[in-house]
Amino acid sequence: MNVGSPPRRPSSGQGRSLPARSRRRPASPVQKAPLAAPVQSNEPVPADLVEVGRIVDAYGLAGWVKIAPHEPAPSSVLRGVRCCWLAPAAAGSRPQLREIAGLRLQGSALVAQIDGCADRDAALALKGSTLFLSRADFPATEPDEYYWVDLIGCSVAAGDGTAFGTVAAVEDFGADPVLRVVDDEGETLIPFVAAHVVAVDLAARRIVVDWRRDY
């Protein structure tokens, strides 16, 4: 599953978006995580892995790789961790836990040194690999801030009880993030902004909105 973006809150004003951590407002920059325990090759694969990016090329000659994150690079959740799960491009490949020995911004991308990747040939061999993180390892959100991946699957209803279905995706069209809600009657697109999102209860997997199907 794709993380989509970092957490956001629904924005408070019209025409402003909820970040990828969605809020009803965007999350603050990710804090650096402490160095993880040594990586073990026989680590069980967590059941809550979330796809957060992809290795698109080698970077330089010393084994660094270029990563296209699935959210704006400055706010990528990868900037707050020291390990990730790496799945080679080959279909059916089992993700392996790998240490991130170094990581920095490079334009709209990230460049990283993956443990055990010591030269350009090794980096090129990782091209096309997918990066995952356990949802449990995501940095904590601030109050009224949500990771998009947590919104998917929530039921959506108006305050009067009118049900719209469940969130199938959170779309980012460049303005406000939009909840794509589906049920047997079809699809409803609801901007994830404070003007329309009344409450988000992740524990109950429920979102209350001020919306009508004929909007």
KEBA-538149 format. One record per residue: x, y, z of N, C-alpha, C in turn; residue in three letters; residue number from 1. Coordinates in nm, 3 decimals, decimal comma, always signed. Example, Ala and Ser with C-alpha at 12.3 -4.5 7.8 and 13.67 -1.06 7.14 Angstrom:
REM residues 2
R      n_x      n_y      n_z     ca_x     ca_y     ca_z      c_x      c_y      c_z  residu  num
R   +1,319   -0,569   +0,780   +1,230   -0,450   +0,780   +1,320   -0,330   +0,780     Ala    1
R   +1,285   -0,225   +0,708   +1,367   -0,106   +0,714   +1,290   +0,003   +0,787     Ser    2
//
This chain:
REM residues 215
R      n_x      n_y      n_z     ca_x     ca_y     ca_z      c_x      c_y      c_z  residu  num
R   +0,085   -0,118   +0,000   +0,000   +0,000   +0,000   +0,089   +0,123   +0,000     Met    1
R   +0,049   +0,222   -0,076   +0,129   +0,342   -0,088   +0,095   +0,441   +0,022     Asn    2
R   +0,194   +0,499   +0,082   +0,169   +0,595   +0,189   +0,109   +0,723   +0,135     Val    3
R   +0,129   +0,753   +0,010   +0,073   +0,871   -0,051   +0,149   +0,995   -0,019     Gly    4
R   +0,152   +1,038   +0,102   +0,225   +1,154   +0,144   +0,239   +1,149   +0,294     Ser    5
R   +0,304   +1,249   +0,351   +0,315   +1,251   +0,496   +0,183   +1,287   +0,558     Pro    6
R   +0,177   +1,297   +0,691   +0,050   +1,328   +0,752   +0,007   +1,471   +0,729     Pro    7
R   -0,122   +1,492   +0,728   -0,174   +1,627   +0,725   -0,298   +1,639   +0,809     Arg    8
R   -0,331   +1,762   +0,832   -0,460   +1,794   +0,889   -0,543   +1,850   +0,777     Arg    9
R   -0,674   +1,839   +0,787   -0,755   +1,912   +0,690   -0,725   +2,058   +0,708     Pro   10
R   -0,704   +2,132   +0,600   -0,666   +2,270   +0,616   -0,781   +2,352   +0,669     Ser   11
R   -0,746   +2,465   +0,732   -0,849   +2,546   +0,795   -0,911   +2,645   +0,699     Ser   12
R   -0,844   +2,673   +0,588   -0,898   +2,771   +0,496   -0,934   +2,709   +0,363     Gly   13
R   -1,022   +2,771   +0,289   -1,057   +2,720   +0,159   -0,938   +2,737   +0,066     Gln   14
R   -0,920   +2,639   -0,024   -0,811   +2,647   -0,118   -0,678   +2,605   -0,063     Gly   15
R   -0,671   +2,562   +0,063   -0,546   +2,512   +0,120   -0,559   +2,363   +0,145     Arg   16
R   -0,448   +2,292   +0,131   -0,457   +2,146   +0,135   -0,420   +2,089   +0,269     Ser   17
R   -0,459   +1,963   +0,285   -0,414   +1,881   +0,395   -0,292   +1,813   +0,347     Leu   18
R   -0,184   +1,816   +0,419   -0,066   +1,747   +0,371   -0,085   +1,598   +0,367     Pro   19
R   +0,021   +1,533   +0,328   +0,021   +1,390   +0,309   +0,022   +1,315   +0,438     Ala   20
R   +0,078   +1,357   +0,535   +0,018   +1,326   +0,660   -0,095   +1,420   +0,648     Arg   21
R   -0,217   +1,382   +0,652   -0,318   +1,480   +0,630   -0,371   +1,528   +0,760     Ser   22
R   -0,407   +1,651   +0,758   -0,471   +1,707   +0,871   -0,594   +1,760   +0,820     Arg   23
R   -0,642   +1,769   +0,934   -0,706   +1,889   +0,916   -0,588   +1,978   +0,936     Arg   24
R   -0,456   +1,965   +0,903   -0,339   +2,054   +0,883   -0,210   +1,973   +0,867     Arg   25
R   -0,107   +2,021   +0,788   +0,011   +1,939   +0,764   +0,102   +1,922   +0,882     Pro   26
R   +0,170   +1,807   +0,882   +0,255   +1,773   +0,995   +0,385   +1,850   +0,995     Ala   27
R   +0,442   +1,863   +1,112   +0,571   +1,929   +1,124   +0,680   +1,837   +1,070     Ser   28
R   +0,800   +1,891   +1,042   +0,905   +1,806   +0,985   +0,933   +1,686   +1,073     Pro   29
R   +0,968   +1,575   +1,008   +0,996   +1,450   +1,077   +1,123   +1,465   +1,160     Val   30
R   +1,119   +1,416   +1,282   +1,237   +1,419   +1,368   +1,324   +1,298   +1,341     Gln   31
R   +1,455   +1,312   +1,356   +1,547   +1,203   +1,330   +1,531   +1,095   +1,434     Lys   32
R   +1,520   +0,971   +1,388   +1,503   +0,859   +1,480   +1,639   +0,813   +1,533     Ala   33
R   +1,641   +0,752   +1,651   +1,766   +0,698   +1,700   +1,812   +0,582   +1,615     Pro   34
R   +1,941   +0,553   +1,618   +1,996   +0,443   +1,540   +1,928   +0,313   +1,580     Leu   35
R   +1,885   +0,238   +1,481   +1,813   +0,114   +1,507   +1,911   +0,005   +1,550     Ala   36
R   +1,853   -0,101   +1,605   +1,934   -0,217   +1,643   +1,994   -0,279   +1,517     Ala   37
R   +2,102   -0,354   +1,530   +2,163   -0,416   +1,412   +2,062   -0,498   +1,333     Pro   38
R   +2,073   -0,486   +1,201   +1,980   -0,555   +1,114   +2,009   -0,705   +1,113     Val   39
R   +1,905   -0,784   +1,124   +1,918   -0,929   +1,119   +1,852   -0,979   +0,991     Gln   40
R   +1,923   -1,062   +0,914   +1,871   -1,107   +0,786   +1,747   -1,196   +0,801     Ser   41
R   +1,730   -1,255   +0,919   +1,616   -1,345   +0,940   +1,499   -1,275   +1,009     Asn   42
R   +1,499   -1,141   +1,011   +1,388   -1,067   +1,072   +1,257   -1,105   +1,003     Glu   43
R   +1,150   -1,135   +1,079   +1,021   -1,160   +1,016   +0,969   -1,033   +0,949     Pro   44
R   +0,904   -1,048   +0,836   +0,851   -0,932   +0,764   +0,725   -0,884   +0,835     Val   45
R   +0,719   -0,757   +0,877   +0,599   -0,707   +0,946   +0,476   -0,713   +0,855     Pro   46
R   +0,362   -0,729   +0,918   +0,237   -0,736   +0,842   +0,186   -0,598   +0,801     Ala   47
R   +0,246   -0,491   +0,858   +0,194   -0,356   +0,834   +0,285   -0,273   +0,746     Asp   48
R   +0,357   -0,337   +0,654   +0,447   -0,261   +0,566   +0,368   -0,166   +0,475     Leu   49
R   +0,424   -0,047   +0,458   +0,365   +0,055   +0,371   +0,471   +0,099   +0,271     Val   50
R   +0,436   +0,098   +0,144   +0,531   +0,141   +0,041   +0,553   +0,291   +0,052     Glu   51
R   +0,681   +0,333   +0,060   +0,711   +0,475   +0,079   +0,800   +0,533   -0,030     Val   52
R   +0,851   +0,452   -0,121   +0,936   +0,505   -0,227   +0,995   +0,395   -0,312     Gly   53
R   +1,076   +0,439   -0,409   +1,137   +0,344   -0,501   +1,277   +0,393   -0,539     Arg   54
R   +1,370   +0,302   -0,552   +1,504   +0,337   -0,598   +1,500   +0,350   -0,749     Ile   55
R   +1,538   +0,468   -0,800   +1,525   +0,495   -0,943   +1,659   +0,496   -1,015     Val   56
R   +1,771   +0,501   -0,941   +1,900   +0,503   -1,010   +2,012   +0,496   -0,908     Asp   57
R   +2,133   +0,475   -0,957   +2,252   +0,489   -0,874   +2,285   +0,639   -0,864     Ala   58
R   +2,359   +0,676   -0,762   +2,400   +0,816   -0,746   +2,549   +0,819   -0,712     Tyr   59
R   +2,627   +0,868   -0,804   +2,770   +0,872   -0,782   +2,835   +0,735   -0,797     Gly   60
R   +2,957   +0,724   -0,745   +3,037   +0,603   -0,763   +3,055   +0,522   -0,636     Leu   61
R   +3,010   +0,576   -0,522   +3,041   +0,513   -0,393   +2,929   +0,426   -0,338     Ala   62
R   +2,831   +0,388   -0,422   +2,726   +0,298   -0,377   +2,599   +0,366   -0,330     Gly   63
R   +2,589   +0,497   -0,346   +2,466   +0,567   -0,308   +2,358   +0,543   -0,414     Trp   64
R   +2,233   +0,549   -0,372   +2,119   +0,531   -0,463   +2,030   +0,655   -0,459     Val   65
R   +1,958   +0,676   -0,568   +1,862   +0,786   -0,576   +1,723   +0,731   -0,553     Lys   66
R   +1,650   +0,792   -0,461   +1,517   +0,744   -0,421   +1,411   +0,846   -0,461     Ile   67
R   +1,306   +0,800   -0,525   +1,187   +0,882   -0,549   +1,086   +0,848   -0,441     Ala   68
R   +1,070   +0,932   -0,340   +0,972   +0,901   -0,234   +0,831   +0,926   -0,283     Pro   69
R   +0,733   +0,862   -0,216   +0,593   +0,879   -0,254   +0,530   +0,998   -0,184     His   70
R   +0,609   +1,096   -0,148   +0,561   +1,219   -0,087   +0,670   +1,321   -0,111     Glu   71
R   +0,646   +1,449   -0,085   +0,752   +1,547   -0,105   +0,877   +1,508   -0,026     Pro   72
R   +0,992   +1,511   -0,092   +1,116   +1,463   -0,029   +1,147   +1,530   +0,105     Ala   73
R   +1,126   +1,661   +0,120   +1,161   +1,722   +0,250   +1,081   +1,667   +0,367     Pro   74
R   +0,959   +1,616   +0,341   +0,876   +1,565   +0,450   +0,863   +1,413   +0,448     Ser   75
R   +0,947   +1,346   +0,370   +0,939   +1,201   +0,360   +0,962   +1,134   +0,495     Ser   76
R   +0,883   +1,030   +0,523   +0,902   +0,955   +0,646   +1,037   +0,885   +0,649     Val   77
R   +1,099   +0,866   +0,532   +1,231   +0,803   +0,528   +1,336   +0,887   +0,599     Leu   78
R   +1,312   +1,017   +0,612   +1,410   +1,104   +0,677   +1,413   +1,087   +0,829     Arg   79
R   +1,318   +1,013   +0,883   +1,313   +0,995   +1,027   +1,345   +0,855   +1,073     Gly   80
R   +1,401   +0,770   +0,984   +1,430   +0,632   +1,022   +1,573   +0,597   +0,983     Val   81
R   +1,624   +0,488   +1,038   +1,758   +0,441   +1,005   +1,757   +0,303   +0,939     Arg   82
R   +1,640   +0,242   +0,926   +1,627   +0,113   +0,858   +1,502   +0,116   +0,771     Cys   83
R   +1,503   +0,035   +0,666   +1,385   +0,021   +0,583   +1,379   -0,123   +0,533     Cys   84
R   +1,266   -0,159   +0,476   +1,249   -0,290   +0,413   +1,261   -0,270   +0,262     Trp   85
R   +1,350   -0,345   +0,200   +1,383   -0,327   +0,060   +1,342   -0,452   -0,018     Leu   86
R   +1,256   -0,434   -0,118   +1,211   -0,545   -0,201   +1,266   -0,527   -0,342     Ala   87
R   +1,351   -0,618   -0,390   +1,404   -0,608   -0,527   +1,291   -0,604   -0,630     Pro   88
R   +1,325   -0,556   -0,750   +1,225   -0,539   -0,854   +1,164   -0,671   -0,900     Ala   89
R   +1,236   -0,780   -0,887   +1,185   -0,910   -0,933   +1,054   -0,944   -0,863     Ala   90
R   +0,955   -0,988   -0,940   +0,823   -1,020   -0,885   +0,836   -1,127   -0,777     Ala   91
R   +0,765   -1,105   -0,667   +0,762   -1,204   -0,560   +0,880   -1,201   -0,466     Gly   92
R   +0,970   -1,104   -0,483   +1,088   -1,096   -0,397   +1,048   -1,061   -0,254     Ser   93
R   +1,111   -1,128   -0,158   +1,082   -1,104   -0,017   +1,156   -0,978   +0,029     Arg   94
R   +1,086   -0,882   +0,093   +1,156   -0,765   +0,145   +1,262   -0,803   +0,248     Pro   95
R   +1,373   -0,732   +0,246   +1,481   -0,754   +0,340   +1,504   -0,627   +0,421     Gln   96
R   +1,528   -0,642   +0,550   +1,555   -0,528   +0,635   +1,697   -0,480   +0,610     Leu   97
R   +1,712   -0,351   +0,575   +1,842   -0,294   +0,544   +1,863   -0,165   +0,622     Arg   98
R   +1,983   -0,143   +0,666   +2,015   -0,019   +0,737   +2,041   +0,092   +0,637     Glu   99
R   +1,993   +0,211   +0,668   +2,022   +0,330   +0,589   +2,139   +0,400   +0,657     Ile  100
R   +2,258   +0,387   +0,598   +2,379   +0,441   +0,660   +2,390   +0,592   +0,642     Ala  101
R   +2,325   +0,645   +0,540   +2,326   +0,789   +0,517   +2,212   +0,826   +0,426     Gly  102
R   +2,157   +0,947   +0,442   +2,046   +0,991   +0,359   +2,042   +1,143   +0,360     Leu  103
R   +2,021   +1,202   +0,241   +2,009   +1,347   +0,234   +1,921   +1,387   +0,117     Arg  104
R   +1,876   +1,512   +0,121   +1,796   +1,567   +0,012   +1,885   +1,592   -0,109     Leu  105
R   +1,830   +1,568   -0,228   +1,898   +1,602   -0,352   +1,792   +1,650   -0,449     Gln  106
R   +1,764   +1,780   -0,449   +1,656   +1,833   -0,531   +1,523   +1,781   -0,483     Gly  107
R   +1,445   +1,726   -0,575   +1,314   +1,672   -0,540   +1,321   +1,525   -0,502     Ser  108
R   +1,442   +1,472   -0,490   +1,461   +1,331   -0,457   +1,542   +1,319   -0,328     Ala  109
R   +1,563   +1,195   -0,286   +1,652   +1,164   -0,176   +1,765   +1,077   -0,230     Leu  110
R   +1,884   +1,092   -0,172   +1,993   +1,000   -0,204   +2,034   +0,933   -0,074     Val  111
R   +2,065   +0,804   -0,084   +2,091   +0,727   +0,038   +2,203   +0,627   +0,016     Ala  112
R   +2,270   +0,596   +0,125   +2,368   +0,488   +0,128   +2,304   +0,372   +0,202     Gln  113
R   +2,277   +0,264   +0,130   +2,219   +0,145   +0,188   +2,331   +0,053   +0,235     Ile  114
R   +2,322   +0,005   +0,357   +2,424   -0,082   +0,413   +2,450   -0,201   +0,320     Asp  115
R   +2,578   -0,228   +0,292   +2,615   -0,339   +0,206   +2,623   -0,302   +0,059     Gly  116
R   +2,592   -0,177   +0,025   +2,598   -0,130   -0,113   +2,719   -0,037   -0,125     Cys  117
R   +2,831   -0,091   -0,173   +2,958   -0,019   -0,161   +3,008   +0,045   -0,290     Ala  118
R   +2,947   +0,016   -0,404   +2,996   +0,076   -0,528   +2,880   +0,096   -0,625     Asp  119
R   +2,910   +0,157   -0,737   +2,803   +0,193   -0,832   +2,734   +0,069   -0,889     Arg  120
R   +2,808   -0,038   -0,913   +2,746   -0,158   -0,967   +2,643   -0,215   -0,869     Asp  121
R   +2,678   -0,214   -0,739   +2,584   -0,262   -0,638   +2,462   -0,171   -0,631     Ala  122
R   +2,484   -0,039   -0,647   +2,373   +0,055   -0,644   +2,281   +0,033   -0,766     Ala  123
R   +2,341   +0,011   -0,882   +2,260   -0,013   -1,002   +2,179   -0,142   -0,990     Leu  124
R   +2,233   -0,239   -0,918   +2,160   -0,365   -0,898   +2,034   -0,344   -0,816     Ala  125
R   +2,028   -0,235   -0,739   +1,909   -0,206   -0,657   +1,806   -0,121   -0,731     Leu  126
R   +1,839   -0,076   -0,852   +1,746   +0,008   -0,927   +1,614   -0,065   -0,947     Lys  127
R   +1,505   +0,003   -0,921   +1,372   -0,056   -0,933   +1,321   -0,118   -0,805     Gly  128
R   +1,406   -0,127   -0,703   +1,362   -0,184   -0,575   +1,262   -0,091   -0,507     Ser  129
R   +1,173   -0,150   -0,432   +1,071   -0,076   -0,360   +1,108   -0,066   -0,213     Thr  130
R   +1,086   +0,051   -0,155   +1,115   +0,075   -0,014   +0,987   +0,072   +0,066     Leu  131
R   +0,990   +0,002   +0,178   +0,875   -0,007   +0,268   +0,919   +0,029   +0,409     Phe  132
R   +0,825   +0,079   +0,486   +0,843   +0,096   +0,630   +0,727   +0,030   +0,701     Leu  133
R   +0,753   -0,020   +0,820   +0,643   -0,065   +0,905   +0,564   +0,057   +0,949     Ser  134
R   +0,433   +0,049   +0,943   +0,350   +0,162   +0,990   +0,383   +0,195   +1,134     Arg  135
R   +0,422   +0,096   +1,213   +0,455   +0,120   +1,354   +0,579   +0,207   +1,370     Ala  136
R   +0,662   +0,217   +1,265   +0,784   +0,297   +1,272   +0,766   +0,439   +1,222     Asp  137
R   +0,647   +0,474   +1,175   +0,624   +0,610   +1,128   +0,638   +0,708   +1,246     Phe  138
R   +0,693   +0,826   +1,223   +0,695   +0,928   +1,329   +0,554   +0,961   +1,375     Pro  139
R   +0,542   +0,993   +1,502   +0,411   +1,027   +1,558   +0,355   +1,152   +1,493     Ala  140
R   +0,225   +1,158   +1,479   +0,159   +1,277   +1,426   +0,128   +1,374   +1,538     Thr  141
R   +0,103   +1,497   +1,500   +0,057   +1,598   +1,594   -0,095   +1,586   +1,608     Glu  142
R   -0,153   +1,653   +1,707   -0,299   +1,650   +1,720   -0,367   +1,698   +1,591     Pro  143
R   -0,477   +1,631   +1,556   -0,555   +1,669   +1,439   -0,474   +1,652   +1,310     Asp  144
R   -0,385   +1,554   +1,307   -0,300   +1,528   +1,191   -0,305   +1,379   +1,162     Glu  145
R   -0,309   +1,343   +1,032   -0,333   +1,204   +0,996   -0,247   +1,161   +0,878     Tyr  146
R   -0,195   +1,041   +0,885   -0,131   +0,983   +0,768   -0,241   +0,936   +0,674     Tyr  147
R   -0,220   +0,962   +0,545   -0,322   +0,924   +0,447   -0,351   +0,775   +0,453     Trp  148
R   -0,249   +0,695   +0,473   -0,270   +0,550   +0,474   -0,368   +0,509   +0,584     Val  149
R   -0,375   +0,587   +0,692   -0,467   +0,555   +0,802   -0,611   +0,592   +0,769     Asp  150
R   -0,629   +0,680   +0,672   -0,765   +0,721   +0,636   -0,832   +0,619   +0,543     Leu  151
R   -0,750   +0,545   +0,469   -0,805   +0,448   +0,375   -0,876   +0,336   +0,450     Ile  152
R   -0,998   +0,308   +0,409   -1,079   +0,206   +0,475   -1,174   +0,260   +0,579     Gly  153
R   -1,161   +0,389   +0,614   -1,254   +0,448   +0,711   -1,391   +0,468   +0,646     Cys  154
R   -1,497   +0,447   +0,723   -1,631   +0,477   +0,674   -1,652   +0,628   +0,679     Ser  155
R   -1,734   +0,678   +0,589   -1,759   +0,822   +0,579   -1,909   +0,845   +0,582     Val  156
R   -1,952   +0,936   +0,668   -2,094   +0,968   +0,679   -2,112   +1,114   +0,715     Ala  157
R   -2,226   +1,169   +0,679   -2,260   +1,305   +0,719   -2,312   +1,305   +0,862     Ala  158
R   -2,321   +1,424   +0,920   -2,367   +1,434   +1,058   -2,508   +1,384   +1,078     Gly  159
R   -2,590   +1,387   +0,971   -2,729   +1,339   +0,983   -2,739   +1,188   +0,963     Asp  160
R   -2,622   +1,121   +0,946   -2,623   +0,976   +0,932   -2,616   +0,926   +0,789     Gly  161
R   -2,625   +1,018   +0,691   -2,616   +0,976   +0,551   -2,479   +0,913   +0,524     Thr  162
R   -2,479   +0,789   +0,480   -2,353   +0,717   +0,456   -2,306   +0,735   +0,312     Ala  163
R   -2,176   +0,756   +0,296   -2,119   +0,773   +0,162   -2,036   +0,654   +0,120     Phe  164
R   -1,997   +0,567   +0,214   -1,915   +0,452   +0,181   -1,785   +0,454   +0,260     Gly  165
R   -1,680   +0,401   +0,201   -1,550   +0,395   +0,268   -1,445   +0,463   +0,181     Thr  166
R   -1,339   +0,512   +0,245   -1,232   +0,579   +0,173   -1,149   +0,475   +0,098     Val  167
R   -1,148   +0,487   -0,035   -1,069   +0,396   -0,118   -0,931   +0,451   -0,146     Ala  168
R   -0,917   +0,585   -0,143   -0,788   +0,648   -0,170   -0,794   +0,793   -0,126     Ala  169
R   -0,678   +0,851   -0,107   -0,666   +0,995   -0,085   -0,588   +1,049   -0,205     Val  170
R   -0,651   +1,135   -0,282   -0,590   +1,186   -0,404   -0,531   +1,324   -0,380     Glu  171
R   -0,420   +1,352   -0,448   -0,356   +1,483   -0,438   -0,351   +1,543   -0,578     Asp  172
R   -0,440   +1,638   -0,602   -0,448   +1,700   -0,735   -0,376   +1,834   -0,739     Phe  173
R   -0,297   +1,862   -0,634   -0,219   +1,984   -0,633   -0,280   +2,097   -0,553     Gly  174
R   -0,405   +2,085   -0,513   -0,468   +2,185   -0,427   -0,498   +2,118   -0,294     Ala  175
R   -0,625   +2,093   -0,266   -0,662   +2,022   -0,143   -0,658   +1,872   -0,168     Asp  176
R   -0,606   +1,794   -0,073   -0,622   +1,648   -0,084   -0,771   +1,615   -0,086     Pro  177
R   -0,805   +1,507   -0,155   -0,944   +1,470   -0,175   -0,964   +1,325   -0,134     Val  178
R   -1,067   +1,300   -0,053   -1,104   +1,163   -0,018   -1,186   +1,104   -0,133     Leu  179
R   -1,142   +0,990   -0,184   -1,222   +0,919   -0,284   -1,298   +0,811   -0,210     Arg  180
R   -1,429   +0,832   -0,196   -1,515   +0,747   -0,115   -1,605   +0,666   -0,208     Val  181
R   -1,612   +0,535   -0,186   -1,690   +0,451   -0,276   -1,792   +0,367   -0,197     Val  182
R   -1,905   +0,341   -0,262   -2,005   +0,247   -0,211   -2,080   +0,191   -0,331     Asp  183
R   -2,189   +0,120   -0,307   -2,262   +0,056   -0,416   -2,324   +0,156   -0,513     Asp  184
R   -2,340   +0,281   -0,468   -2,399   +0,383   -0,555   -2,296   +0,452   -0,643     Glu  185
R   -2,168   +0,425   -0,619   -2,064   +0,488   -0,700   -1,956   +0,552   -0,616     Gly  186
R   -1,906   +0,664   -0,664   -1,789   +0,731   -0,606   -1,823   +0,874   -0,568     Glu  187
R   -1,775   +0,916   -0,452   -1,793   +1,054   -0,406   -1,656   +1,111   -0,374     Thr  188
R   -1,626   +1,232   -0,424   -1,500   +1,298   -0,397   -1,525   +1,411   -0,296     Leu  189
R   -1,456   +1,405   -0,183   -1,478   +1,502   -0,075   -1,345   +1,566   -0,040     Ile  190
R   -1,331   +1,699   -0,055   -1,206   +1,766   -0,017   -1,177   +1,744   +0,132     Pro  191
R   -1,053   +1,708   +0,162   -1,015   +1,686   +0,302   -0,969   +1,819   +0,361     Phe  192
R   -1,066   +1,906   +0,386   -1,042   +2,038   +0,444   -1,139   +2,057   +0,559     Val  193
R   -1,103   +2,146   +0,650   -1,182   +2,164   +0,771   -1,325   +2,208   +0,742     Ala  194
R   -1,345   +2,276   +0,628   -1,480   +2,321   +0,594   -1,575   +2,204   +0,571     Ala  195
R   -1,521   +2,087   +0,534   -1,605   +1,973   +0,501   -1,580   +1,850   +0,589     His  196
R   -1,466   +1,843   +0,654   -1,435   +1,729   +0,740   -1,460   +1,772   +0,885     Val  197
R   -1,565   +1,717   +0,943   -1,608   +1,757   +1,077   -1,526   +1,686   +1,185     Val  198
R   -1,504   +1,556   +1,167   -1,434   +1,478   +1,269   -1,371   +1,355   +1,204     Ala  199
R   -1,256   +1,316   +1,260   -1,188   +1,192   +1,217   -1,164   +1,109   +1,342     Val  200
R   -1,221   +0,990   +1,346   -1,204   +0,899   +1,460   -1,135   +0,772   +1,408     Asp  201
R   -1,001   +0,770   +1,417   -0,928   +0,656   +1,363   -0,955   +0,529   +1,443     Leu  202
R   -0,978   +0,542   +1,573   -1,005   +0,424   +1,655   -1,134   +0,355   +1,608     Ala  203
R   -1,233   +0,435   +1,572   -1,361   +0,381   +1,525   -1,363   +0,361   +1,374     Ala  204
R   -1,254   +0,406   +1,306   -1,243   +0,397   +1,160   -1,361   +0,469   +1,094     Arg  205
R   -1,385   +0,594   +1,138   -1,502   +0,669   +1,093   -1,465   +0,816   +1,072     Arg  206
R   -1,515   +0,874   +0,963   -1,497   +1,015   +0,932   -1,635   +1,077   +0,916     Ile  207
R   -1,659   +1,188   +0,984   -1,785   +1,261   +0,973   -1,761   +1,384   +0,887     Val  208
R   -1,848   +1,405   +0,787   -1,828   +1,515   +0,694   -1,953   +1,602   +0,683     Val  209
R   -1,933   +1,723   +0,639   -2,043   +1,814   +0,603   -2,048   +1,813   +0,451     Asp  210
R   -2,129   +1,722   +0,397   -2,127   +1,700   +0,251   -2,260   +1,639   +0,207     Trp  211
R   -2,294   +1,660   +0,079   -2,410   +1,595   +0,019   -2,368   +1,535   -0,114     Arg  212
R   -2,437   +1,433   -0,156   -2,400   +1,368   -0,283   -2,419   +1,460   -0,402     Arg  213
R   -2,508   +1,561   -0,391   -2,532   +1,648   -0,505   -2,441   +1,770   -0,507     Asp  214
R   -2,340   +1,774   -0,419   -2,244   +1,885   -0,424   -2,160   +1,873   -0,549     Tyr  215
//
